[in-house]
Amino acid sequence: MSTATPVTFAARARQSRLTWPLLALVALLLVNVVVTPSFFSLRIQDGHLYGSLIDILKNGAPTLLIALGMTLVIATRGIDLSVGAIVAISGAVTCTYIAGAPDPTSASAAIIGLSMALGLCVLLGLWNGFLVSVLGIQPIIATLVLMTAGRGIAMLVTDGQIITVTNPAYRQIGAGFLVLPISILISLAVLAAVAVVTRRTALGMLIESVGVNPEASRLAGVQARTIIWTVYVFAALCAGVAGLMISSNVSAADANNAGLWIEMDAILAVVIGGTSLAGGRYSLTGTLVGALIIQTLTTTVYTAGIAPEITLLFKAVVVIAVCLLQSPRARAALRRGKTPPPVVPDAGTPSAAPDLGVLADVPGPVAPASTSSSHSAQKAGQR
């Protein structure tokens, strides 16, 4: 009677896609501790929590928010390259309205401005979803249109200028505190809401089914077009909120630089977290870890005194290393030199005899018929 071997924690850890990203995050944090011994120290000042870890979470909040929307888009076998342009449009619309309002410091001006920006982001998400789900354009091409035109739209809104505002209510989005920075709380709230909606309802399974096989999902009665439309609208809305965070943190809208290459950081965060670009299964926890790795890596480059221009190179190296460690083929190649020891049977166990019935079924060379058998067959045919 055979008994199942219990799966150890180490075996589960080796099989998990989050193991290597978590180890990479820990390694980056340890590097920062070596460079700055007070890296983990936290302090409370005026009821606000400060520290290097808080700075990483705060600066990584926009990336995490965009990566959450990107995760659902990639899960449907799509991609959204326009989120960086939407970030610029969101900040440009809000700051331009606030600057031209009768009272630029009022809370009502901030509320109307951000409402206009988020409404426009929803329309942009509907446009992306229309191109992909209705017209059938490849996602990378459909969103590349808005990626290119979006910056131009933001530049038209701001007239090519950096728009600065002084609005205390608007500044709370990116620079406000409720013990923790409000931007962190917003990103974590969106993460929790997405986790509840996609993992506690059937929506997550429907998104995965569309990503695995859209045609089979449609034949099974799944509204694949509606789901694809929804995830693109959600991704644009997340990018719009991230744009509000970025612009309100500096109280200005820079259409040329706001959200520049943030779509690449979001895609890298999703891929590092274990979500496949081929669609299907996705991991929200992995996306969180990936966003933290991207922001921690940026902080590490600055802390170590390395030129900021080299940050992209370090990101590429870390991403390649993590993806290789996640790849089953790469891990198999690393273990190729380790041959398992031969299995020695027990002394009291007799060696198994070959199954002759099985051997009889194995095809082999056909023996020639004997001469007597041939003569018998010929006589029988003559009769």
C-alpha positions as a printed Julia matrix, in Angstrom:
383×3 Matrix{Float64}:
   0.0     0.0     0.0
   1.6     3.26   -1.14
   1.46    6.36    0.97
   1.59    9.88   -0.49
   4.72   11.81    0.37
   3.82   15.08    2.13
   4.83   18.21    0.25
   7.29   20.16    2.34
   7.33   23.92    2.71
  10.65   24.08    0.84
   9.17   22.17   -2.11
   6.16   24.49   -2.24
   8.47   27.5    -2.08
  10.55   26.2    -4.99
   7.42   25.72   -7.09
   5.92   29.12   -6.27
   6.34   31.94   -8.76
   6.64   34.45   -5.91
   9.73   32.91   -4.33
  12.34   34.53   -6.53
  10.66   37.95   -6.7
  10.45   38.0    -2.9
  14.11   37.0    -2.62
  15.04   39.75   -5.08
  13.08   42.29   -3.03
  14.8    41.17    0.18
  18.21   41.38   -1.52
  17.53   44.94   -2.67
  16.43   45.95    0.82
  19.59   44.44    2.32
  21.73   46.37   -0.16
  20.07   49.56    1.03
  20.75   48.62    4.64
  24.43   48.11    3.85
  24.64   51.5     2.12
  22.42   53.3     4.66
  22.31   51.58    8.08
  19.26   53.63    9.14
  17.28   52.5     6.11
  14.66   50.61    8.14
  14.22   53.31   10.75
  10.78   54.96   11.03
   9.74   58.1    12.87
   6.48   59.88   13.63
   6.43   63.64   13.18
   3.28   65.77   13.52
   1.22   62.59   13.42
   2.78   61.48   10.12
   4.91   58.4     9.58
   8.22   59.01    7.81
  11.09   56.8     6.69
  12.78   55.26    3.67
  10.28   52.4     3.53
   7.41   54.88    3.57
   9.06   56.78    0.71
   9.29   53.57   -1.33
   5.61   52.84   -0.77
   4.6    56.42   -1.52
   6.67   56.76   -4.7
   5.61   53.29   -5.85
   1.89   53.91   -5.31
   1.24   55.26   -8.85
   3.16   52.36  -10.39
   1.22   49.84   -8.29
  -2.08   51.44   -9.28
  -1.28   51.31  -12.99
   0.12   47.78  -12.65
  -3.19   46.58  -11.17
  -5.05   47.71  -14.26
  -2.31   46.32  -16.47
  -2.6    42.93  -14.73
  -6.24   42.52  -15.72
  -5.54   43.71  -19.27
  -2.67   41.25  -19.68
  -4.84   38.49  -18.18
  -7.18   38.93  -21.16
  -4.22   38.48  -23.53
  -3.9    42.22  -24.12
  -1.52   45.08  -23.39
  -2.0    48.81  -22.76
   0.84   51.1   -23.81
  -1.23   54.26  -23.42
  -1.33   54.46  -19.61
   1.65   56.83  -19.46
  -0.07   59.25  -21.85
  -3.29   58.99  -19.83
  -1.29   59.92  -16.71
  -0.14   63.1   -18.47
  -3.66   63.9   -19.74
  -5.18   63.45  -16.28
  -2.79   65.84  -14.58
  -2.96   68.34  -17.45
  -6.77   68.56  -17.46
  -7.03   68.89  -13.68
  -4.31   71.49  -13.24
  -5.45   73.52  -16.24
  -8.99   73.72  -14.9
  -7.87   74.6   -11.38
  -5.52   77.3   -12.67
  -8.34   78.88  -14.71
 -11.05   78.56  -12.05
 -12.51   81.69  -10.41
 -11.04   80.54   -7.09
  -8.01   78.3    -7.8
  -7.59   77.49   -4.09
 -11.12   76.2    -3.47
 -11.98   72.57   -2.9
 -14.8    72.78   -5.43
 -12.32   73.67   -8.18
 -10.23   70.59   -7.3
 -13.28   68.32   -7.25
 -14.58   69.57  -10.62
 -11.11   69.36  -12.16
 -10.41   65.79  -11.07
 -13.95   64.73  -12.04
 -13.38   66.07  -15.54
 -10.03   64.29  -15.73
 -11.38   60.93  -14.57
 -14.38   61.21  -16.91
 -12.02   61.81  -19.83
  -9.92   58.81  -18.73
 -13.02   56.61  -18.84
 -13.7    57.79  -22.4
 -10.11   57.02  -23.38
 -10.46   53.53  -21.89
 -13.67   53.04  -23.87
 -11.78   54.06  -27.0
  -9.04   51.49  -26.37
 -11.6    48.79  -25.62
 -13.53   49.67  -28.78
 -10.45   49.3   -30.96
  -9.49   45.97  -29.39
 -12.81   44.22  -28.73
 -15.04   45.59  -31.5
 -12.69   46.36  -34.39
 -10.34   43.48  -33.52
  -7.15   45.55  -33.74
  -4.12   44.07  -32.02
  -3.88   45.55  -28.48
  -0.28   46.7   -28.9
  -1.25   48.66  -32.05
  -4.55   49.96  -30.68
  -2.99   51.38  -27.53
   0.1    52.6   -29.36
  -2.22   55.07  -31.15
  -3.21   56.71  -27.86
   0.32   56.41  -26.5
   1.51   58.59  -29.36
  -1.46   60.96  -29.55
  -2.05   61.2   -25.8
   1.08   63.24  -25.12
   0.06   65.58  -27.92
  -3.39   65.97  -26.33
  -1.78   66.79  -22.98
   0.52   69.31  -24.64
  -2.47   70.96  -26.33
  -4.34   71.18  -23.02
  -1.4    72.84  -21.26
  -0.31   74.81  -24.35
   3.12   73.25  -23.97
   3.68   74.87  -20.58
   4.15   73.47  -17.07
   0.95   74.43  -15.22
   1.45   75.08  -11.5
  -1.4    75.29   -9.01
  -1.83   76.13   -5.34
  -4.78   74.13   -4.08
  -4.59   72.51   -0.61
  -7.46   70.1    -1.32
  -5.89   68.85   -4.54
  -2.48   68.49   -2.92
  -3.91   66.03   -0.41
  -4.19   63.32   -3.07
  -0.47   62.99   -3.66
   1.1    64.68   -0.64
  -1.51   64.36    2.11
  -1.23   62.15    5.2
  -3.57   60.08    7.34
  -0.7    58.74    9.44
   0.37   57.06    6.19
   0.49   58.98    2.89
  -2.96   59.12    1.29
  -1.54   57.86   -2.02
  -0.52   54.61   -0.32
  -3.97   54.2     1.2
  -5.64   54.79   -2.17
  -3.47   52.18   -3.91
  -3.98   49.59   -1.16
  -7.74   50.23   -1.18
  -7.88   49.66   -4.95
  -5.78   46.5    -4.56
  -8.15   45.15   -1.88
 -11.22   46.02   -3.98
  -9.82   44.31   -7.09
  -8.88   41.24   -5.05
 -12.38   40.96   -3.57
 -14.17   41.52   -6.89
 -12.0    39.15   -8.95
 -11.36   36.42   -6.4
 -14.65   36.34   -4.49
 -16.86   36.49   -7.56
 -16.88   34.79  -10.96
 -15.32   37.82  -12.66
 -11.75   36.62  -12.11
 -12.52   33.24  -13.65
 -14.21   34.89  -16.63
 -11.19   37.15  -17.18
  -8.89   34.14  -17.11
 -11.13   32.19  -19.5
 -11.11   35.06  -22.0
  -7.34   35.19  -21.77
  -6.91   31.45  -22.26
  -9.28   31.11  -25.24
 -11.54   34.03  -26.24
 -13.39   32.04  -28.91
 -14.16   29.13  -26.58
 -15.31   31.59  -23.94
 -17.66   33.23  -26.43
 -19.1    29.86  -27.46
 -19.6    29.04  -23.77
 -21.74   32.14  -23.35
 -19.14   34.46  -21.83
 -19.46   38.09  -22.9
 -15.81   38.34  -23.92
 -16.25   41.7   -25.64
 -17.78   43.27  -22.52
 -15.03   41.9   -20.28
 -12.26   43.19  -22.55
 -13.96   46.58  -22.71
 -14.24   46.66  -18.91
 -10.58   45.89  -18.19
  -9.38   48.61  -20.58
 -11.65   51.16  -18.93
 -10.39   50.07  -15.51
  -6.77   50.36  -16.64
  -7.38   53.88  -17.95
  -9.16   54.86  -14.74
  -6.22   53.57  -12.65
  -3.84   55.56  -14.86
  -5.97   58.65  -14.37
  -5.87   58.36  -10.58
  -2.1    57.78  -10.76
  -1.81   60.95  -12.83
  -3.65   62.87  -10.13
  -1.22   61.49   -7.53
   1.84   62.5    -9.53
   0.67   66.0   -10.42
  -0.77   66.81   -6.99
   2.44   65.68   -5.29
   4.34   68.48   -7.05
   1.31   70.8    -7.54
   2.04   70.99  -11.25
   1.28   69.33  -14.57
   4.19   68.54  -16.88
   2.66   67.08  -20.03
   6.04   66.17  -21.47
   7.5    64.25  -18.52
   4.59   63.14  -16.32
   4.2    59.37  -16.48
   7.06   59.0   -18.95
   7.89   55.25  -19.34
   5.61   54.37  -16.43
   3.82   51.92  -18.73
   7.07   49.97  -18.97
   7.45   49.91  -15.19
   3.89   48.62  -14.88
   4.44   45.87  -17.45
   7.7    44.85  -15.76
   5.96   44.73  -12.38
   3.25   42.46  -13.79
   5.75   40.14  -15.49
   8.01   39.96  -12.43
   4.96   39.04  -10.36
   4.42   35.9   -12.44
   1.55   36.95  -14.72
   1.99   35.5   -18.19
   1.94   37.82  -21.19
   0.13   35.02  -23.04
  -2.98   35.67  -20.92
  -4.9    33.49  -18.5
  -3.69   33.16  -14.92
  -2.63   36.29  -13.09
  -1.41   37.2    -9.61
  -2.37   40.41   -7.8
   0.05   39.62   -4.97
   2.8    39.12   -7.52
   1.97   42.49   -9.07
   2.34   44.12   -5.65
   5.73   42.48   -5.16
   6.81   43.45   -8.68
   5.86   47.11   -8.15
   7.82   47.15   -4.88
  10.85   45.66   -6.65
  10.75   48.33   -9.37
  10.49   51.2    -6.89
  13.04   49.7    -4.47
  15.48   49.28   -7.34
  15.06   52.95   -8.27
  15.61   53.96   -4.64
  18.67   51.72   -4.43
  20.23   53.38   -7.46
  19.74   56.82   -5.94
  20.91   55.72   -2.49
  24.09   54.14   -3.86
  25.0    57.36   -5.64
  24.69   55.85   -9.1
  23.77   58.18  -11.93
  20.0    58.2   -12.52
  20.55   57.65  -16.22
  21.74   54.11  -15.46
  18.5    53.22  -13.65
  16.97   51.71  -16.8
  20.0    49.45  -17.23
  19.73   48.17  -13.65
  16.0    47.58  -14.12
  16.7    45.52  -17.23
  19.33   43.41  -15.44
  17.1    42.7   -12.43
  14.09   41.87  -14.6
  16.09   39.48  -16.78
  17.56   37.77  -13.69
  14.17   37.34  -11.99
  12.48   36.11  -15.17
  15.26   33.58  -15.8
  14.95   32.27  -12.25
  11.18   31.95  -12.77
  11.6    30.07  -16.04
  11.28   26.27  -15.72
  13.73   25.75  -18.58
  16.35   27.99  -16.97
  15.99   26.19  -13.63
  16.25   22.83  -15.4
  19.43   23.98  -17.13
  20.93   24.98  -13.79
  20.13   21.56  -12.35
  21.34   19.66  -15.41
  24.76   18.99  -13.9
  23.24   17.42  -10.81
  22.42   13.8   -11.73
  20.28   11.95   -9.21
  21.91    8.94   -7.5
  20.95    5.5    -8.87
  18.11    3.72   -7.13
  19.37    0.56   -5.34
  16.66   -2.06   -4.68
  16.32   -3.56   -1.22
  18.19   -6.8    -0.56
  14.99   -8.67    0.34
  13.09   -7.51   -2.68
  13.38   -9.84   -5.7
  14.06   -8.2    -8.99
  11.0    -7.83  -11.13
  10.74  -10.35  -13.97
   9.99   -8.99  -17.4
   6.36   -9.12  -18.45
   6.34  -11.53  -21.39
   2.88  -10.44  -22.39
   4.08   -6.92  -22.8
   7.19   -8.02  -24.66
   5.04  -10.04  -27.01
   3.22   -6.89  -28.06
   6.44   -5.12  -28.99
   6.86   -5.14  -32.8
  10.01   -6.76  -34.06
  11.47   -8.43  -37.15
   9.15  -11.02  -38.68
  10.68  -14.48  -38.99
  10.48  -16.08  -42.48
   7.99  -18.93  -42.88
   9.38  -22.45  -43.08
   9.53  -24.38  -46.36
   7.14  -27.13  -45.19
   4.6   -24.53  -44.22
   4.9   -22.99  -47.68
   4.35  -26.36  -49.41
   1.35  -27.06  -47.2
  -0.16  -23.72  -48.11
   0.4   -24.38  -51.84
  -1.26  -27.84  -51.64
  -4.18  -26.38  -49.79
  -4.58  -23.77  -52.5
  -4.45  -26.43  -55.27
  -7.21  -28.4   -53.56
